[in-house]
Amino acid sequence: MTKAAETRGAAKPLFSYRKHWAHRFGVAPFLPMSRAEMETLGWDSCDIILVTGDAYIDHPSFGMAIIGRLLEAQGFRVGIIAQPDWRDASAFRALGKPNLFFGVTSGNMDSMVNRYTSDRRLRHNDSYTPGGEGGKRPDRSVIVYAQRCREAFSDAPILLGGIEASLRRIAHYDYWSDKVRRSILFDAKADLLLYGNAERALVEVAHRIAKRGMAQDFSDVRGLAFTRDATPEGWLEASAEDIDEPDEGRMRKDAQSETVVIRLPAFEQVANDPESYARASRVLHRESNPGNARPLTQRHGTRDIWLTAPPIPLTMAEMDGVYDLPFARAPHPSYTQAIPAWEMIRHSVTIMRGCFGGCSFCSITEHEGRIIQSRSEDSILKEIETIRDKTEGFTGIISDIGGPTANMYRLACKDRETEALCRRPSCVYPDICKNLETSHDALIQLYRKARALPGVKKVMVASGVRYDLAVKSPAYVRELVEHHVGGYLKIAPEHTESGPLSKMMKPGIGSYDRFKRLFDAAAQAAKKQYFLIPYFIAAHPGTSDEDMMNLALWLKKNGYRADQVQTYLPSPMALSTAMYHSGFNPLKPVRRGASEKVDAVKGLRQRRLHKAFLRYHDPENWPVLREALKAMGRADLIGPGKHHLVPGWQPAGTGKAGEGRRTGQKSARPQSREFRTNGLRSRGP
């Protein structure tokens, strides 16, 4: 076995650490949010205080609950400061000074995505807040919270984590300010950043800090980012800085070493040179496989940001241990209003993490990674029984059994050594890798056992189905349709045209057609009237006006009418974001004068046009679509016939708002007989 393959399983088991002395206090009903709760538990202080932009819900679907309960299981006293008033530091003193550190996160969502639409317009609701009220967390929450923690206790160490920090661990393009920002670690003035699924790194770091404080070397802990003055002695740098050269950080075979670090183009370089930004994005994504990834470093002024290799994924036993922790499975009792996110997931079960789809617009790759981490059948079934027996309002229906993707449970590379050596950004694009195990048998068996549990009437699959994998298992499609679909099933072809699909790393529309045939046949055999809900992206890099027109024609031909749609939103660090910002394709080699160019849809007028094509049936959009079709030389698509896209007439009182400026007036025409979607997304399986 190669060194890379050995490394894949070299991590210390998550629950093998000797517990911190405070484990004698036992398990808290809820992690305390006040001094009064701490006193009830017999605590005089907290070892670790977690600050989050979400309301505190003690359930394994919420990151702070998982992290808090995991640290509690390691023997630490953990307090929660949820959605604090960030305008001064007093709220951050509520639990006193932590003995070890503050852990800071924006919550389950990036605070900027949570607060603003893809058109940079303000959202007025927040599903992670009691009553769904918006405005309960600041923009760039991680930075603001970290600054307030520093004001509250200047000498308390601060660790950053969660998706907002994870996606900003190096210099990154920020869509909301339309510029490249430096690593969030500098702006937050924090001590460490934990990226990706952080359980393994956090447990190791917490125990080390408890023993020796912050004044120590953490460079051997995977999944960390921290600052350094320079590369230490004994390390060999592989440079990816010079984009006039084809070398993208690859080392000669005779120079391979465990002490190699790849130097990315510096912050100042990527901030001023879009092509260098594309190079940095490409190299970072090439170094994402825990089996072969090397550390990365990037200069910011006089300091380096240093990223250790990605964390080793959790084993099945470790995943079980995390999800079997003693969650209260409810919002903290201090809340008096319903929390929409909790209402949505209270009867759902997470069975896996990660996604090997590698969609270029999706943040799962950068955050959770592409190696699937699955729970055991026993752990999943046990959680369903817990929901049945202990969750208020359970009616016998499990609302979802899935994860980032519904049907990647227990799928993996057939050979561990091959997996450890692979640098492909996707296991399913441009085609499904021959080394990928695609059998859905384990998932089918899990479904059958779940719905056979006493008291369980139906087990729904609400997570997105990766349809190009599903067609490899017609038995899975039949199982899905006969037992786990509630009228509609969502899948994500994202587009119909090869141009944008090649930039998204998504299969051609032919894969969707094959899946639809299997789905329709299964529905007919089961004598059920079920429909597919396909999701599409407007204005993705590489999409032309003609592409959107052809997509609209496809939608009309197939009788699809989307009620709510969303244009592409560039999230930090995604490959699509590099395309959007730089105009170059990081899926291909990046070298000065030889990089592949990508047209990005940036102007508000064009972005709204692309969105209007997706809502071709809305009379409010007909004027702008008629204008665009004429400019494109396609006036033949204007008229009353079935082969026309929009009519030449306009209903009275319509056509003045347009896409992105809707007045709330309902369409003058009825919805499609097939379905009405609840919304299209900018990321998915």
C-alpha positions in Angstrom: 0.0 0.0 0.0 1.2 3.5 -0.8 2.1 6.1 1.7 -1.0 8.1 0.6 -3.3 5.1 1.2 -1.8 4.6 4.6 -2.4 8.2 5.5 -6.1 7.9 4.8 -6.7 5.8 7.9 -4.0 7.3 10.2 -6.3 9.5 12.3 -6.6 9.0 16.0 -10.1 7.6 16.8 -12.5 10.4 17.7 -13.7 9.0 21.0 -10.3 7.5 22.2 -9.1 10.6 24.1 -8.8 10.7 27.8 -11.7 12.9 29.0 -11.0 16.3 30.4 -11.5 16.4 34.2 -14.8 18.3 34.0 -16.6 15.2 32.7 -17.6 14.6 36.3 -20.4 17.2 35.9 -22.2 14.8 33.5 -24.5 15.6 30.6 -26.4 18.9 30.5 -30.1 18.7 29.5 -29.3 21.7 27.2 -25.9 23.4 26.9 -26.2 26.5 29.1 -27.0 29.9 27.6 -27.0 31.8 30.9 -25.2 32.1 34.2 -28.3 30.7 36.0 -28.2 27.5 33.9 -24.5 27.2 34.7 -25.2 27.5 38.4 -27.9 24.8 38.2 -25.3 22.5 36.6 -22.8 23.3 39.4 -20.4 25.1 37.0 -18.4 28.1 38.0 -17.1 28.7 34.5 -17.2 27.3 31.0 -14.2 25.6 29.4 -15.4 26.5 25.9 -18.0 29.0 24.8 -19.5 28.6 21.3 -20.9 31.7 19.6 -23.3 31.2 16.8 -25.5 33.2 14.5 -28.3 30.6 14.7 -30.8 30.0 17.5 -29.6 27.2 19.6 -31.4 24.0 18.7 -30.0 20.9 20.3 -30.4 18.6 17.3 -27.8 16.9 15.1 -28.9 18.8 12.0 -27.4 22.0 13.6 -23.6 22.4 13.6 -23.3 24.1 17.0 -25.3 21.3 18.7 -23.0 18.6 17.2 -19.8 20.5 18.1 -21.2 21.3 21.6 -22.3 17.8 22.4 -19.1 16.3 21.0 -16.9 18.6 23.2 -19.2 17.8 26.2 -18.5 14.1 25.5 -14.8 14.8 25.7 -15.3 16.1 29.2 -15.4 19.9 28.6 -18.0 22.3 30.0 -19.5 24.0 26.9 -21.7 27.1 26.9 -23.7 28.6 24.0 -24.1 32.3 23.1 -26.7 32.2 20.3 -27.5 35.2 18.2 -26.0 37.8 20.5 -26.5 41.5 20.2 -23.3 42.3 18.3 -23.4 46.1 18.8 -21.3 45.9 22.0 -19.3 43.3 23.9 -21.6 42.9 26.9 -23.6 40.0 25.4 -20.3 38.2 24.9 -19.5 38.4 28.6 -22.8 36.7 29.5 -21.1 33.3 30.4 -17.9 34.8 31.7 -14.4 34.1 30.2 -13.9 30.6 28.7 -11.1 28.7 30.3 -9.9 27.4 27.0 -11.3 29.4 24.0 -14.2 30.9 22.1 -15.5 28.9 19.1 -17.1 31.3 16.6 -19.4 30.4 13.7 -22.1 32.2 11.6 -24.3 29.1 12.0 -25.6 26.6 9.5 -25.6 29.2 6.7 -23.2 31.8 5.4 -24.4 35.1 6.9 -24.2 36.9 3.5 -26.1 34.2 1.7 -28.6 34.1 4.5 -29.1 37.9 4.4 -29.0 38.8 0.7 -30.4 37.4 -2.6 -28.4 36.7 -5.7 -29.3 40.2 -6.9 -27.8 41.6 -3.6 -31.3 42.5 -2.3 -32.0 42.3 1.4 -33.9 39.3 2.7 -36.4 40.0 5.4 -36.6 36.5 7.0 -34.2 34.1 8.6 -35.3 30.4 9.0 -32.8 29.9 11.9 -34.3 32.6 14.1 -37.4 32.4 16.3 -40.4 33.6 14.4 -38.4 33.6 11.2 -37.3 37.2 12.0 -34.5 38.7 9.9 -31.7 40.9 11.1 -30.7 38.9 14.1 -27.2 38.4 12.9 -24.7 40.8 11.4 -23.3 40.8 8.0 -20.0 38.8 7.9 -21.0 37.3 11.3 -17.8 35.5 11.9 -15.7 38.6 11.7 -18.0 40.7 13.9 -18.5 38.0 16.5 -14.7 37.4 16.8 -14.1 41.1 17.2 -16.6 41.3 20.0 -15.1 38.2 21.7 -11.8 40.0 21.6 -13.3 43.1 23.1 -15.0 41.1 25.8 -11.9 39.2 26.9 -8.7 40.3 25.1 -6.6 37.3 26.1 -9.1 34.6 25.3 -8.1 32.4 22.3 -10.6 32.5 19.4 -11.2 29.6 17.0 -13.3 30.0 13.8 -15.3 27.3 12.2 -18.4 26.5 10.2 -19.2 27.2 6.5 -18.7 30.9 6.5 -15.1 30.6 7.9 -14.4 27.4 5.9 -15.2 29.0 2.5 -13.0 32.0 3.3 -9.9 30.3 4.5 -7.7 31.8 1.8 -7.9 35.0 -0.3 -11.4 34.8 -1.9 -13.7 36.7 -4.2 -16.5 38.4 -2.3 -19.6 38.8 -4.5 -21.2 41.3 -2.2 -18.4 43.8 -2.3 -17.2 42.7 -5.8 -13.6 42.4 -4.7 -11.0 39.9 -3.5 -10.8 39.8 0.3 -8.0 38.4 2.3 -8.4 35.2 4.4 -11.0 35.7 7.1 -8.5 34.7 9.7 -6.8 38.1 9.3 -9.9 40.2 9.4 -11.3 38.3 12.4 -7.9 38.5 14.2 -8.5 34.9 15.4 -6.0 32.4 16.5 -7.0 29.3 14.5 -9.5 28.4 11.7 -11.0 25.0 11.5 -12.3 24.2 8.0 -14.5 21.4 6.7 -16.1 18.9 8.9 -14.3 20.0 12.1 -15.0 17.3 14.7 -11.6 15.5 14.4 -9.5 18.7 14.4 -11.6 20.4 17.1 -11.3 17.5 19.6 -7.5 17.3 19.0 -7.0 21.0 19.4 -9.3 21.3 22.5 -7.3 18.6 24.3 -4.0 20.2 23.3 -5.1 23.7 24.5 -6.3 22.2 27.8 -2.9 20.7 28.4 -0.5 23.3 27.0 -2.4 26.4 26.0 -2.1 28.2 22.6 1.7 28.5 22.6 2.3 25.4 20.6 2.7 24.1 17.1 -0.6 22.8 15.5 0.8 22.2 12.1 0.4 18.4 12.4 -3.4 18.8 12.9 -5.3 18.4 9.6 -8.1 20.8 8.7 -6.5 23.9 10.2 -5.6 27.4 9.0 -3.3 29.7 10.9 -0.8 32.4 10.3 3.0 32.2 10.0 5.9 34.6 9.3 7.4 32.3 6.7 7.8 28.7 5.7 9.7 26.9 8.5 13.0 25.2 7.9 12.8 21.7 6.7 9.9 22.4 4.3 10.3 22.3 0.6 8.1 24.8 -1.3 6.4 23.8 -4.6 5.5 27.1 -6.2 2.3 27.8 -8.1 2.8 31.5 -8.1 4.3 32.1 -11.6 1.4 31.8 -14.0 3.7 32.3 -16.9 4.9 28.8 -16.2 2.8 25.6 -16.5 3.9 24.3 -13.1 0.8 24.4 -10.8 2.5 23.2 -7.7 3.3 19.7 -9.0 6.6 18.3 -7.8 9.0 16.1 -9.7 8.7 12.5 -8.5 12.2 12.6 -7.2 11.4 15.6 -5.1 8.2 14.2 -3.4 8.4 14.6 0.3 6.1 14.7 3.3 7.5 18.2 4.0 6.3 19.7 0.8 4.0 22.8 0.9 2.5 24.4 -2.1 2.8 28.2 -2.3 -0.3 29.8 -3.9 -0.2 33.1 -5.6 -0.2 35.8 -2.9 -3.2 37.8 -1.8 -1.9 40.9 -3.5 -1.3 39.0 -6.7 -4.8 37.4 -6.9 -6.5 40.6 -5.8 -5.0 42.4 -8.8 -4.7 39.7 -11.4 -7.8 37.6 -12.2 -5.8 34.9 -14.0 -3.7 34.4 -10.9 -7.0 34.0 -8.9 -8.1 31.3 -11.3 -4.7 29.5 -10.8 -5.0 29.7 -7.0 -8.6 28.2 -7.2 -7.5 25.4 -9.4 -4.6 24.4 -7.2 -6.7 24.5 -4.0 -9.3 22.2 -5.5 -6.6 19.8 -6.8 -5.3 19.6 -3.2 -8.7 18.5 -1.7 -8.3 14.7 -1.4 -7.2 13.8 2.1 -5.3 10.8 0.7 -2.8 12.9 -1.3 -3.4 16.6 -0.5 -0.4 18.7 0.6 -0.4 21.8 2.8 -1.0 25.2 1.2 0.5 28.6 2.0 -0.4 32.0 0.7 1.3 35.3 1.4 -0.8 38.2 2.8 1.5 41.2 3.2 4.2 40.3 5.6 2.5 37.1 6.9 1.5 33.7 5.4 -1.8 31.9 5.8 -1.0 28.2 6.3 -3.5 25.5 5.5 -2.8 22.0 6.7 -4.1 19.1 4.6 -7.8 18.3 4.6 -9.2 16.3 7.6 -9.4 12.5 7.5 -13.1 11.7 7.0 -14.9 10.1 9.9 -15.3 6.3 10.0 -18.8 4.8 10.2 -18.3 4.1 13.9 -17.2 7.7 14.5 -20.2 9.0 12.5 -22.5 6.8 14.7 -20.8 8.1 17.8 -21.4 11.7 16.8 -25.1 11.2 15.9 -25.7 9.1 18.9 -24.7 11.9 21.3 -27.4 12.8 23.9 -29.2 15.6 22.0 -32.3 17.1 23.5 -33.7 17.1 20.0 -35.5 20.4 20.6 -34.9 24.2 20.6 -33.6 25.6 23.9 -36.6 26.1 26.2 -35.9 29.9 26.4 -37.5 30.3 22.9 -41.2 31.1 22.8 -41.6 31.3 19.0 -41.4 28.6 16.4 -38.1 28.4 14.5 -38.8 27.6 10.8 -35.6 25.5 10.2 -36.5 23.3 13.2 -40.0 22.8 12.1 -38.7 21.7 8.7 -36.1 19.1 10.0 -37.5 17.9 13.3 -38.7 14.6 11.8 -35.8 14.1 9.3 -32.7 12.0 9.6 -29.2 12.6 8.2 -27.6 9.4 6.9 -24.4 10.6 5.3 -22.2 13.6 4.6 -20.1 14.7 1.6 -20.7 14.6 -2.1 -18.4 13.3 -4.9 -20.5 15.1 -7.6 -18.0 18.0 -7.6 -20.5 20.5 -9.1 -18.5 23.7 -9.7 -21.1 26.0 -8.2 -21.7 24.0 -5.0 -19.9 24.7 -1.7 -20.2 21.1 -0.4 -16.9 20.2 -2.1 -15.0 23.0 -0.4 -16.6 22.3 3.0 -17.6 18.7 3.5 -15.4 17.1 0.8 -16.1 14.5 -1.8 -15.6 11.3 0.3 -18.9 10.0 1.5 -19.1 9.5 5.3 -22.1 7.2 6.2 -23.7 6.1 9.3 -24.6 2.5 10.1 -28.1 1.1 9.6 -28.4 0.5 13.4 -27.6 4.1 14.2 -30.1 5.5 11.6 -32.9 3.1 12.7 -32.2 4.0 16.3 -32.6 7.7 15.6 -35.9 7.1 13.8 -37.1 5.2 16.8 -36.0 8.1 19.0 -38.0 10.5 16.8 -41.0 8.3 17.0 -40.8 8.0 20.8 -39.6 11.4 21.9 -40.2 14.1 19.3 -43.4 16.1 19.9 -45.9 16.1 17.1 -44.6 13.0 15.3 -47.4 11.6 13.1 -45.6 8.6 11.8 -43.9 10.3 8.8 -40.2 10.8 8.5 -39.9 13.9 6.4 -36.5 13.1 4.9 -33.9 10.4 5.0 -30.9 11.7 3.2 -28.1 14.2 3.2 -26.4 16.5 0.7 -27.5 14.0 -1.9 -30.2 11.4 -1.3 -28.6 8.5 -3.0 -24.8 8.5 -2.2 -25.2 6.5 1.0 -22.2 4.1 1.4 -21.0 4.8 -2.2 -17.2 4.9 -2.5 -14.3 4.1 -4.7 -13.9 0.4 -5.2 -10.2 0.5 -4.3 -8.9 2.5 -1.3 -5.5 3.0 -2.8 -6.9 4.3 -6.0 -9.1 6.7 -4.0 -6.1 8.0 -2.1 -4.2 8.8 -5.3 -7.1 10.4 -7.3 -7.2 14.1 -8.1 -10.3 14.2 -10.2 -12.7 17.0 -9.1 -15.7 14.7 -9.6 -16.4 11.0 -9.6 -19.3 11.4 -12.0 -18.2 14.0 -14.5 -17.7 13.9 -17.5 -18.8 10.3 -16.9 -19.2 8.0 -13.9 -15.8 6.8 -13.0 -15.2 3.0 -13.6 -13.8 2.8 -10.1 -16.9 4.1 -8.4 -19.2 1.7 -6.7 -22.7 2.6 -7.8 -24.8 -0.2 -6.2 -27.8 1.2 -4.3 -28.5 -2.1 -2.5 -27.4 -0.8 0.9 -29.7 2.2 0.6 -32.7 0.1 -0.6 -32.2 -2.2 2.4 -32.1 0.8 4.7 -35.3 2.2 3.2 -37.1 -1.1 3.7 -36.0 -1.5 7.3 -36.8 2.1 8.1 -40.4 1.9 6.9 -40.9 -1.4 8.6 -40.3 0.1 12.0 -43.5 0.0 14.2 -45.2 3.4 14.3 -43.6 4.6 11.1 -46.2 5.1 8.4 -44.0 6.6 5.6 -40.4 7.5 5.1 -40.0 10.4 2.6 -36.9 11.3 0.5 -36.8 15.0 0.2 -33.0 15.4 -0.4 -32.1 15.9 -4.0 -31.5 12.6 -6.0 -28.4 12.4 -8.2 -30.3 11.0 -11.2 -27.2 10.0 -13.3 -26.4 7.6 -10.4 -30.0 6.5 -9.9 -30.3 5.2 -13.5 -27.5 2.7 -12.7 -30.0 1.1 -10.3 -33.6 0.7 -11.8 -34.5 -1.2 -8.6 -33.7 1.9 -6.6 -35.9 4.1 -8.8 -38.8 1.6 -8.3 -38.3 1.5 -4.6 -38.2 5.3 -4.5 -41.4 5.8 -6.5 -43.4 3.0 -4.8 -42.6 4.0 -1.2 -40.7 7.2 -0.7 -42.1 10.0 -3.0 -45.0 12.2 -1.9 -46.2 13.4 -5.2 -43.1 15.3 -6.3 -39.4 14.4 -6.5 -36.7 17.1 -6.9 -33.7 16.6 -9.1 -31.2 19.0 -10.5 -30.3 18.9 -14.2 -29.4 22.6 -13.8 -29.5 23.3 -17.6 -30.1 21.7 -20.9 -27.2 23.1 -22.9 -23.7 21.7 -23.1 -22.0 25.1 -22.7 -23.1 25.9 -19.2 -23.3 22.2 -18.2 -19.6 21.7 -19.0 -18.7 24.6 -16.7 -21.0 23.2 -13.9 -19.6 19.7 -14.3 -23.1 18.3 -14.7 -24.2 15.5 -17.0 -26.1 16.2 -20.3 -29.9 16.4 -20.4 -29.9 12.9 -21.8 -29.2 11.5 -18.3 -32.3 13.4 -17.0 -34.4 11.9 -19.9 -33.3 8.4 -19.0 -34.1 8.9 -15.4 -37.5 10.4 -16.2 -38.4 7.4 -18.3 -37.5 5.1 -15.4 -39.4 7.3 -13.0 -42.5 7.5 -15.1 -42.6 3.8 -15.8 -42.3 3.1 -12.1 -45.1 5.5 -11.3 -47.3 4.0 -13.9 -46.6 0.5 -12.6 -47.4 1.6 -9.1 -50.6 3.4 -10.4 -49.5 6.7 -8.9 -49.5 10.2 -10.3 -46.0 11.5 -9.4 -44.0 14.3 -11.0 -40.4 15.4 -11.2 -39.4 18.9 -10.1 -36.2 19.8 -12.0 -34.0 22.6 -10.7 -32.3 25.0 -13.1 -29.7 27.8 -12.7 -29.9 31.1 -14.5 -26.9 33.2 -15.4 -24.2 30.6 -14.5 -20.7 31.4 -16.0 -20.5 30.1 -19.5 -24.2 30.6 -20.2 -25.3 32.7 -23.2 -28.6 34.3 -24.0 -29.2 31.6 -26.6 -28.5 28.9 -24.0 -31.2 30.4 -21.8 -33.6 30.7 -24.7 -33.1 27.0 -25.5 -33.7 26.1 -21.9 -36.9 28.1 -21.9 -38.1 26.3 -25.1 -37.3 23.0 -23.4 -39.3 24.0 -20.4 -42.3 25.0 -22.5 -42.1 21.9 -24.6 -42.1 19.7 -21.4 -44.9 21.7 -19.7 -42.7 23.0 -16.8 -43.5 26.3 -15.2 -41.4 27.5 -12.3 -43.1 29.6 -9.7 -39.9 31.0 -8.0 -36.4 31.0 -9.5 -33.0 32.2 -8.5 -30.0 33.4 -10.5 -26.6 32.0 -9.9 -24.9 33.3 -6.7 -21.1 33.2 -6.5 -20.2 31.7 -3.2 -16.7 32.2 -1.9 -14.0 29.7 -3.1 -16.3 27.7 -5.5 -14.8 26.9 -8.9 -17.8 28.7 -10.6 -17.0 31.8 -8.6 -13.4 31.8 -10.0 -15.0 31.7 -13.4 -17.4 34.5 -12.6 -14.7 36.7 -11.2 -11.7 35.9 -13.4 -13.2 35.1 -16.7 -11.0 32.0 -16.9 -11.8 28.3 -16.4 -10.0 26.7 -13.5 -11.2 23.3 -14.5 -8.5 23.5 -17.2 -4.8 24.4 -16.8 -4.3 28.0 -16.0 -1.2 29.7 -17.7 -0.7 33.2 -19.0 -1.9 33.3 -22.6 -3.1 29.7 -22.6 -6.0 29.7 -20.1 -9.5 28.9 -21.3 -11.7 32.0 -21.2 -15.3 31.9 -19.8 -17.9 34.5 -20.3 -19.6 35.5 -17.1 -23.1 36.9 -16.8 -22.5 40.0 -14.6 -24.7 42.9 -15.6 -28.0 43.2 -13.8 -29.9 43.6 -17.0 -28.6 40.3 -18.5 -28.9 38.4 -15.2 -32.6 39.5 -15.0 -33.0 38.4 -18.7 -31.7 35.0 -17.9 -34.0 34.7 -14.9 -36.9 35.9 -17.1 -36.3 33.0 -19.6 -36.8 30.6 -16.7 -40.1 32.3 -16.1 -41.1 32.6 -19.7 -44.8 32.0 -18.7 -45.1 35.1 -16.5 -46.7 38.0 -18.4 -44.5 40.4 -16.4 -41.5 39.1 -18.3 -43.0 39.1 -21.8 -41.9 42.6 -22.8 -38.2 42.0 -22.0 -38.3 38.6 -23.6 -39.9 40.0 -26.8 -37.2 42.7 -26.9 -34.4 40.1 -26.4 -35.8 37.6 -28.9 -35.9 40.4 -31.6 -32.3 41.4 -30.8 -31.3 37.8 -31.1 -32.9 37.4 -34.5 -35.6 35.1 -33.1 -38.7 37.0 -33.5 -40.1 33.8 -34.9 -40.6 32.7 -31.3 -43.1 35.5 -30.7 -46.7 34.5 -31.3 -49.8 32.5 -30.2 -48.7 29.0 -31.2 -47.4 26.1 -29.2 -44.1 26.5 -30.9 -43.8 30.1 -29.8 -42.1 31.1 -26.5 -44.1 34.2 -25.7 -47.2 35.8 -27.3 -47.3 39.1 -29.1 -50.1 40.4 -26.9 -49.9 41.7 -23.4 -52.6 41.3 -20.6 -53.8 44.6 -19.3 -52.0 45.9 -16.3 -49.0 43.6 -16.7 -45.5 43.9 -18.1 -44.2 46.8 -16.1 -42.5 45.0 -13.2 -40.3 42.5 -15.0 -38.1 39.8 -13.4 -36.5 40.9 -10.2 -38.9 43.8 -9.9 -42.2 41.9 -9.5 -45.0 43.8 -7.9 -46.7 40.7 -6.4 -49.4 40.6 -9.0 -50.3 37.0 -9.9 -49.9 35.7 -13.4 -52.8 36.2 -15.7 -52.4 32.6 -16.9 -53.0 29.4 -14.9 -50.1 27.3 -13.6 -49.0 24.2 -15.4 -51.1 21.2 -14.9 -48.0 19.2 -13.9 -46.5 21.0 -10.9 -45.7 24.3 -9.3 -42.2 24.4 -7.8 -41.3 26.0 -4.5 -38.1 27.5 -5.8 -35.0 26.9 -7.8 -31.6 26.8 -6.1 -28.1 27.7 -7.0 -26.4 24.6 -5.5 -27.3 21.0 -5.3 -26.3 17.4 -6.1 
